[in-house]
Amino acid sequence: MANTAAADLKALCETVVRHTPTTTVAAFITDQVPEPRSALVLACALQLTDTDDGARF
């Protein structure tokens, strides 16, 4: 069951990253506090790269 959940999370994160317009991500880079959609892309990128503490920086 844990493997299925991990595979589902990976598939979800890959989908979010691939289908988010680049303009949304660009807004994250220029704003001090990211929009919710940009924050979701960041969270997915951290999850896909297996980064545990990257969001703090």
Secondary structure, DSSP 4 states (H G I P E B T S, - for coil): -HHHHHHHHHHHHHHHHHHS-HHHHHHHHHSSS--HHHHHHHHHHHHHTT-SSGGG-
